Amino acid sequence: MTIDSSELRRLLDFSVTLARDAGAITNHYFKGTFSPELKPDKSFVTIADREAERQIRQSIDKAFPHDAILGEEEGEKPGTSRRRWIIDPIDGTFAFVHGVPLYGVMIGLEVDGEPLLGVVNLPALNEMIYGGRGLGCFWNDQPARVSSTSALDHALLLASDFGGETFSAAVAALRRQANAARTWGDCYGHMLVATGRADVMLDPVMNIWDCAALLPIIEAAGGTFTDWKGRPTIDGGNAISTNGALFDEVMETIRKAESA
């Protein structure tokens, strides 16, 4: 698969505009009033989720009518081009519903099945983080890089939730070794890794729309985004972001914990 860097840059700029416009919709509701609903899986959905995704889809359809689109709220629209846009209109809806500003609008783009660019807009924080393969990573239009922390005992470890039974032994082992652990979760935690403010982010349960924007951003910032087996993927069902320097130690800790 090849794509011209100037074309990828144009698509990244377009994605930033999409995320900014959708973020304005979410911010309007975040600062106002709305009535959240519960999905069958007991997760929240709001009018802001639906309107933001609809805005993104309409803009993509207008600019690239032959592209495929997959969104959390409206499902998949097949396409005939090489591209598929993957949308999470509000990642961290639980935070959004409870007035916590750590939520993001996420847009990722696959070309020939490869995730090549991603944008995460954190509108309540006025932070936009985006990146693409070969283009670098940017935080509010300034270059961003992962941290240089090289040992877990000096690292800040993040997770959306340190509880639950999924990978519990591995999570416990990582917490014991890390210097500090905090639950600054969802896409915000991964963006803290991308911008060098944290070192490792754990997510035991993920959907493809939770991951599609993250892999290109983390890799463009110099880090790793993989599943819990260490495979770079957006559809592994779980995810770990690291600053790269800690990847081997994190994977070895997980391997030892799961084999004990």
C-alpha positions in Angstrom: 0.0 0.0 0.0 1.3 3.4 -0.9 -0.2 6.9 -0.6 1.4 10.2 -1.4 2.4 12.1 1.7 0.8 15.3 0.4 -2.5 13.5 -0.1 -2.3 12.0 3.4 -1.6 15.5 4.7 -4.7 16.8 2.9 -6.8 14.0 4.4 -5.3 14.7 7.9 -6.2 18.4 7.6 -9.7 17.5 6.5 -10.0 15.2 9.5 -8.9 17.9 11.9 -11.7 20.2 10.5 -14.2 17.3 10.9 -13.2 16.8 14.6 -13.2 20.5 15.4 -16.7 20.9 14.0 -18.0 17.8 15.7 -16.3 18.9 19.0 -18.3 22.2 18.8 -21.5 20.2 18.8 -20.5 18.1 21.8 -19.3 21.1 23.7 -22.6 22.8 23.2 -24.4 20.0 25.0 -21.6 19.5 27.5 -22.1 23.0 28.8 -25.9 22.7 28.6 -28.5 20.1 29.5 -29.4 16.8 27.9 -31.0 13.5 28.8 -28.6 10.5 28.5 -30.0 7.1 27.3 -28.8 3.6 28.1 -27.9 1.2 25.3 -28.6 -2.5 25.7 -25.0 -3.0 26.9 -25.7 -0.4 29.7 -23.4 2.2 28.2 -24.5 5.8 27.7 -25.5 7.5 24.5 -26.6 11.1 24.1 -28.0 13.5 21.5 -24.5 14.9 21.3 -23.1 11.5 20.2 -25.7 11.2 17.5 -25.5 14.8 16.2 -21.7 14.8 16.2 -21.5 11.5 14.2 -24.1 12.7 11.8 -22.2 15.9 11.1 -19.0 13.9 10.5 -20.7 11.4 8.2 -22.4 14.2 6.2 -19.1 16.0 5.7 -17.3 12.8 4.5 -20.2 11.9 2.2 -20.1 15.3 0.6 -16.3 15.3 0.1 -15.7 11.6 -0.6 -19.0 10.0 -1.5 -17.3 6.6 -2.4 -15.5 6.2 0.9 -16.7 3.7 3.5 -17.7 4.9 6.9 -17.9 3.0 10.2 -19.3 4.8 13.3 -20.2 3.7 16.8 -23.8 5.0 16.6 -24.9 4.5 13.0 -22.9 1.5 11.9 -21.2 0.9 8.6 -21.7 2.4 5.2 -19.9 0.4 2.5 -17.7 2.1 0.0 -16.0 1.5 -3.3 -12.8 3.4 -2.7 -9.6 2.3 -0.9 -10.6 4.4 2.2 -12.6 3.7 5.4 -13.3 6.4 8.0 -13.9 5.1 11.5 -15.7 7.4 13.9 -16.2 7.5 17.7 -18.2 10.8 18.1 -17.7 10.8 21.9 -15.1 8.5 23.4 -15.6 8.7 27.2 -19.4 9.2 27.2 -19.5 8.2 30.8 -17.3 11.1 31.6 -19.3 13.4 29.3 -22.6 12.5 31.0 -21.1 13.2 34.4 -19.7 16.6 33.5 -16.1 15.4 33.4 -14.1 17.1 30.5 -11.9 14.0 29.7 -13.8 13.0 26.6 -12.9 13.1 22.9 -14.1 13.1 19.4 -12.1 10.5 17.5 -11.7 10.0 13.8 -9.4 7.5 12.1 -8.7 6.6 8.5 -7.8 3.3 7.0 -6.4 3.1 3.5 -6.4 -0.5 2.0 -7.0 -1.8 5.5 -4.1 0.1 7.2 -4.8 2.8 9.8 -2.8 5.7 8.5 -4.1 8.8 10.3 -6.0 9.8 13.4 -7.4 12.8 15.2 -8.6 13.2 18.8 -10.3 16.4 19.7 -10.7 17.0 23.4 -13.1 20.0 23.0 -13.7 20.7 26.7 -10.0 21.0 27.3 -9.2 22.9 24.1 -6.7 20.2 23.0 -6.4 18.8 19.5 -4.0 15.9 18.9 -3.5 14.4 15.5 -0.9 12.4 13.5 -0.3 10.4 10.4 2.2 7.9 9.1 5.3 9.8 8.0 3.7 13.1 9.0 4.5 13.3 12.7 2.2 13.9 15.7 0.9 17.3 16.7 -0.7 18.8 19.9 -2.5 22.0 19.2 -0.4 22.4 16.0 2.9 21.9 17.8 5.1 18.8 17.4 4.4 16.2 20.1 6.5 13.2 21.2 6.2 10.4 23.7 8.3 10.5 26.9 11.8 9.2 27.3 11.0 7.2 30.5 13.0 3.9 30.2 12.0 1.9 33.3 8.6 1.0 34.7 9.7 2.0 38.2 9.9 5.6 37.0 6.7 5.4 34.9 3.2 6.9 35.2 0.8 4.1 34.4 -2.8 4.9 33.3 -6.0 2.9 32.8 -9.7 3.7 32.4 -10.3 1.3 35.3 -7.8 -0.9 37.2 -10.6 -3.2 38.4 -12.3 -6.1 36.7 -11.1 -9.6 35.9 -9.8 -9.2 32.4 -6.0 -9.4 32.6 -6.2 -8.9 36.3 -2.9 -10.6 37.1 -1.1 -8.5 34.5 -2.6 -5.3 35.6 -1.7 -6.0 39.2 1.9 -6.8 38.2 2.2 -3.6 36.2 0.8 -1.5 39.0 3.3 -3.0 41.4 6.2 -2.1 39.2 5.1 1.4 38.0 6.1 4.5 39.9 2.5 5.8 40.0 -0.9 4.8 38.6 -3.9 6.9 37.8 -7.3 6.4 36.2 -7.1 9.2 33.6 -8.8 7.0 31.1 -10.4 6.5 27.7 -8.8 8.4 24.8 -7.5 11.0 27.1 -5.1 8.5 28.7 -3.7 7.5 25.4 -3.3 11.1 24.4 -1.3 11.7 27.6 1.1 9.0 26.4 1.3 10.5 22.9 2.2 13.9 24.3 4.7 12.7 26.8 2.7 13.4 29.9 2.3 9.7 30.8 4.2 6.6 29.9 1.8 3.6 29.6 -2.0 3.4 29.1 -4.0 0.1 29.6 -7.4 -0.7 28.0 -8.6 -4.3 28.6 -11.7 -3.9 26.5 -11.8 -1.9 23.2 -13.9 -1.6 20.0 -12.4 -0.8 16.6 -13.8 2.8 16.8 -12.0 3.2 20.2 -8.7 2.3 18.5 -8.7 3.6 14.9 -7.5 7.1 15.7 -5.1 6.1 18.4 -2.7 3.8 16.6 -1.6 6.3 14.0 -1.3 9.1 16.6 0.7 7.0 19.1 3.0 5.6 16.4 3.5 9.1 14.8 4.6 10.3 18.3 7.2 7.6 18.6 5.3 5.2 20.8 3.6 1.8 20.4 -0.1 1.0 20.2 -0.8 -2.8 20.4 -3.1 -5.3 21.8 -2.2 -7.2 25.0 -0.2 -9.7 22.9 2.0 -6.9 21.5 0.4 -6.9 18.0 0.0 -3.4 16.4 -3.8 -3.5 15.5 -7.0 -1.6 15.9 -9.2 -4.6 16.1 -7.6 -6.7 18.8 -10.4 -6.1 21.4 -8.0 -4.5 23.8 -5.1 -2.1 23.7 -1.9 -0.8 25.3 -0.1 2.4 24.5 3.5 2.8 25.6 6.2 5.4 24.9 8.2 2.7 23.0 11.1 2.6 25.4 8.9 0.7 27.9 7.2 -1.7 25.4 9.5 -4.7 26.0 9.3 -4.4 29.8 5.5 -4.0 29.7 5.1 -7.1 27.5 7.5 -9.1 29.6 5.6 -8.2 32.8 2.4 -9.2 31.2 3.8 -12.5 29.9 5.2 -13.4 33.3 2.0 -12.5 35.2 -0.2 -14.6 32.8 2.1 -17.6 33.0 2.4 -17.6 36.7 
